[in-house]
């Protein structure tokens, strides 16, 4: 299972610094970064391998808010997907 997240943020440098600092917390919650893309100065996309779906969902519903505040994230659009 993978997770694709589109982040809307104010500043790409602030976002990237906070994103990198959050790697350990994401890892503890079953998420491994596969790719990170920048769409433009206000949007980034992350593709993650999900090792623990429950922990990943709990992270998105809770601890990810701390990251979002530090990163200047104003919106996220997250999708859990599976290859069929």
Buried (B, 14 or more C-beta within 10 A) or exposed (E): BBBBBBBBBEEBEBBBEBBEEBEEBBEEBBBBBEEBEBEEEBBBBBBBEBEBEEBBBBBBEEBBEEBBEBBBBEEBEBEBEEEE
